[in-house]
């Protein structure tokens, strides 16, 4: 009997993570979790869950919380998804632009909509997330407050979209990962583009990073992402997150990863998955 898939994300209903879930798993039950830790834990404890988590944004950079949870739970990456972030000014049904004095949203959304905030001299209220701002607004009768959030938030919480696409930069993209507990890798097919993701910790010896990266150069394997982050909030040890172009079944990828392993204390393959078609559009 096939196990029915369930989907979870971090945040309130209407968040951009929820929007990504809707695009990826239309018609599937979607559960909102209050924290990233809870999101990872639900998939770790129940293999029927897939989670959709943001790992980086084209403007704001990496989502730091995710990097620390990846080695802790060692969930597998099944796919990547690039979501266009479109901010909107949401208000109560009978509110007009002249009524607004305050705008509420997540700090990043506030930062990404400065032009319109300065144009209308709105005072800002920082909230935990964009969708949560819309939810709070829906409970209030204060016409002087607006929220910056998604159109999905407006639909869920019965708000009016007063102004669409108010972000300063139109190229605002969040990369999401679809993850779960079970190992699940596609078979290599010639002509398709793949991404292999891993986390590793280097041996504490001189030139370890230089030596481990040499294997990718000599085997002509392209790295699309390499980031470091401290281990357990110390400055003594560092983990590295790495994305490479290629499938683990390809000989050049195998050789490069084998050379990498010579210089590491630990090496965990997080996933092998098809590259999103969005990468070819860039």
Secondary structure, DSSP 8 states (H G I E B T S, - for coil): -----EEEEESSTTSHHHHHHHHHSTTS-EEEESSHHHHHHHHHH-TTEEEEEEEEETTTEE-HHHHHHHHHH--EEEEEEEEE---EEEE-TT--GGG--EEEEEHHHHHTTHHHHHHTT-EEEEES-HHHHHHHHHH---TTEEEEE-HHHHHHHT-EEEES---S-S--EEEEEEEESS-------TT--EEEEEEEEE-SSTTHHHHHHHHHHHTT--EEEEEEEESTT-SS-EEEEEEEES-TTSHHHHHHHHHHHHTEEEEEEEEEEE--THHHH-
